[in-house]
Amino acid sequence: MDETRLRDLYDDVLDWRFKGMPPTHPSLQGPASRGPTVAEWLATGPLAAELETPVVLLSAQALDHNLEAMAAWCAARGLALAPHGKATMAPQLWQRQLGAGAVGITVANPFQAGVAHHFGVPRILIANQVADPAAVARCSLWAREGTRIGLFSDSTQSTDLLSRAATAPIDVLVELGTPGGRAGARTRAAALEVAAAIEAAPNLRLAGVAGYEGAVTAGTDAAALAAVDDYLGELAALFGALDFATDRPVVTAGGSAYFDRVAAVLGPLADRAEVVLRSGSYLVHDHGCYARWTPAARGGDGPELRPALQARSRVLSRPEPGLAILDAGRRDLPFDQDLPIPLGLEGDPGAEPAHCPQISDQHLFLKGAPGHLAVGDTVALGLSHPCTSFDKWRLIPVVDEETGRVVDAIRTFF
């Protein structure tokens, strides 16, 4: 990746643009009364406990653990990893994933691909249909300049658009879908027609097959896992039916919930293909949905992961016994999968357990709040679903769990 552009992120001035960063605090005054740069602030060894609330924090130790655990798991099974960058949209974290052995970064759309290209990601997989001709032309230009780009197609119409818009040869993967899914050819026969159209296009290369098993089910019981396996078996059969324009074609699937099934069903193709997982949330994990869904959580074959992201929120009001209103809301914390989870908060004897049943734009309701919790106190919160956590923050501090000091700051681009 582009080390200069990554270093430049530490020259950003901490000011009113960044939630959780108190630019008026005396210890944060830089030269000429401006706020400090990120680098200047980090050099002071700031304490996470001194940050304004609400704030979200990353654990340095949990990030290290998850990074190493997933890399080792993939290597032991002969799988490649191109983690989905949409989970964090954080080039500093992408750099760490690439440094740990990831073969590239997956993105969901041309804008995200542009962020990856700007920061010098050498291989970008756009796991989606691209239907904007200008975006296709831009991607093909990057490919001509040396970035390895992969696009998906699920129809002959999509393939025709790619062919007309591409200004240089570009790799295309046939996407196989499932009924009711977001995209992907609905049958193997339809996918074979797409492959034939790609092969016939002079500026497109048939580079592999792709799918997303998470569109099949959201369950984790035996029937749900069998349905995932059936779908992945169809993807393997599609791969076996095709001839590719590359010596090592790609077979890619694997979100963050069923990557063990991808390893079991598609892993045997690794002698003939590059089997690429696109799991992205593993790096951060969570206290909610992925704590239930990941393979290790349900007794499957997968690395043990640690939640790396949590929030700190301050009590604004104690309007009723057992109720506290916190200063974090929908603008700050994810709520699409689960509401935030109070951490380490013991309730009063005989009272209901502390939990968050309701969230509004700027307020979080904490029921079962113990009597000792006062206005101004802070509460640690576990979060659910990293993909809708990072997008609410421009800068996320990384904290050393042992010292409580901020050791890095992660910039996001949404």
JOWO-V659247 format. One record per residue. RES is the residue in one letter. SS is DSSP state (@ for helix, = for strand, . for the rest). PSI is psi as a letter, one per 20 degrees, with the letter a starting at -180 (* if undefined). D_LAST is the distance of its C-alpha to the last C-alpha in whole Angstrom. Layout:
res->[RES RES]
ss->[SS SS]
psi->[PSI PSI]
d_last->[D_LAST D_LAST]
This chain:
res->[M D E T R L R D L Y D D V L D W R F K G M P P T H P S L Q G P A S R G P T V A E W L A T G P L A A E L E T P V V L L S A Q A L D H N L E A M A A W C A A R G L A L A P H G K A T M A P Q L W Q R Q L G A G A V G I T V A N P F Q A G V A H H F G V P R I L I A N Q V A D P A A V A R C S L W A R E G T R I G L F S D S T Q S T D L L S R A A T A P I D V L V E L G T P G G R A G A R T R A A A L E V A A A I E A A P N L R L A G V A G Y E G A V T A G T D A A A L A A V D D Y L G E L A A L F G A L D F A T D R P V V T A G G S A Y F D R V A A V L G P L A D R A E V V L R S G S Y L V H D H G C Y A R W T P A A R G G D G P E L R P A L Q A R S R V L S R P E P G L A I L D A G R R D L P F D Q D L P I P L G L E G D P G A E P A H C P Q I S D Q H L F L K G A P G H L A V G D T V A L G L S H P C T S F D K W R L I P V V D E E T G R V V D A I R T F F]
ss->[. . @ @ @ @ @ @ @ @ @ . = . . . . . . . . . . . . @ @ @ = . @ @ @ . = . = @ @ @ @ @ @ . . . = @ @ @ . . . . = = = = = @ @ @ @ @ @ @ @ @ @ @ @ @ @ @ @ @ . . . = = . . = @ @ @ . . . @ @ @ @ @ @ @ @ @ . . . . . = = = . . @ @ @ @ @ @ @ @ @ . . . . = = = = = = = . . . @ @ @ @ @ @ @ @ @ @ @ @ . . . = = = = = = . . @ @ @ @ @ @ @ @ @ @ . . . . = = = = = = = . . . . . . . . = . . @ @ @ @ @ @ @ @ @ @ @ @ @ . . . = = = = = = = = . @ @ @ . . . . . . @ @ @ @ @ @ @ @ @ @ @ @ @ @ @ @ @ @ @ . . . . . . . . . = = = = . . . . . @ @ @ @ @ @ @ @ @ @ @ @ @ . . = = = = . . . @ @ @ . . . . . @ @ @ @ @ . @ @ @ @ . . . . . . . . . . = = = = = = = = = = = = . . = = = = . . . . . . . . . . . . . . = = . . . . . . . . . . . . = = = = = . . . . = = = = . . . . . . . . . . = = = = = . . . @ @ @ . @ @ @ . . = = = = = . . . . . = = = = = = = . . .]
psi->[r o h g h g h h h i i p p o b i i o q i o n i i p h i j p a q k j r r q r g g g g h h i l q p h i i q q q q q q q q p g g h g g g g g h g h g h g g h h j k q q p n q o i h h h l n h h h g g h g g h j i q i a p q r i r h g h h h g g g h j k p h p p o o m r q o j o h h h g g g g h g h g h i i p o p p q q q j r h g g g g g g g h h p j q p q p p p p p p a q p i r g a p p i r h g h h h h g g h h g h i p h j q p o i a q q r o i i i g r j r j r g g g h h h g g g g h h h h h h g g i i q p q k q h n r p o p a n b j h k i h h g g g g i h i i i i i r o o o q j p h i h h h a a j d g h h h h q g h h j j a o r q p q p p i p r q p q q p h q m h q p j p q p r j q b h i h q q j h g q r q o p p k o p r q p i r q q p r o i q q a g j q p p o q j p q h i o r p i q q p p p q r p n h h k g h i j p h p o q p p o h h i j q p i r p p p q n *]
d_last->[19 19 21 21 17 16 19 18 15 18 19 17 19 18 19 18 14 14 15 18 19 22 23 26 28 30 29 26 28 27 30 31 30 26 24 23 21 19 22 25 24 23 27 28 28 26 27 24 27 27 23 22 22 20 18 16 18 18 22 23 25 24 21 24 26 23 23 26 27 25 26 30 30 28 31 34 33 32 29 26 23 19 17 14 11 9 10 9 7 9 11 14 14 14 17 19 19 20 23 24 25 22 23 19 16 15 12 12 12 12 9 8 12 11 9 12 15 14 14 17 17 20 20 17 18 16 17 17 19 18 20 19 22 20 17 20 22 19 19 23 23 21 23 26 25 25 22 23 21 21 21 22 25 26 29 31 29 26 28 30 27 25 29 29 26 26 28 28 29 26 26 26 26 28 26 28 27 29 30 28 25 22 23 25 29 31 34 35 37 34 32 35 36 32 33 36 34 32 35 37 34 35 31 30 30 31 29 29 28 25 25 23 25 23 24 28 28 26 29 31 34 37 37 33 33 36 34 31 34 35 32 31 35 34 32 34 37 35 34 38 39 37 38 35 34 34 36 33 31 28 28 25 24 23 20 20 23 26 26 29 31 29 31 34 34 32 33 37 35 34 37 37 33 30 29 25 23 19 19 16 16 20 18 17 20 20 23 23 22 22 25 27 26 26 29 30 30 32 34 33 33 30 29 29 25 25 22 20 18 20 20 22 23 26 29 29 32 35 36 38 40 37 34 32 29 26 23 20 19 17 14 14 15 15 18 18 20 22 22 22 25 27 28 32 33 36 38 41 44 44 41 38 36 33 30 27 28 26 23 22 19 21 23 24 28 29 33 35 34 37 40 39 35 36 33 31 31 28 27 25 23 22 19 19 16 14 11 11 11 9 6 9 9 8 11 13 17 19 23 26 27 31 31 28 27 23 23 20 16 13 10 6 4 0]
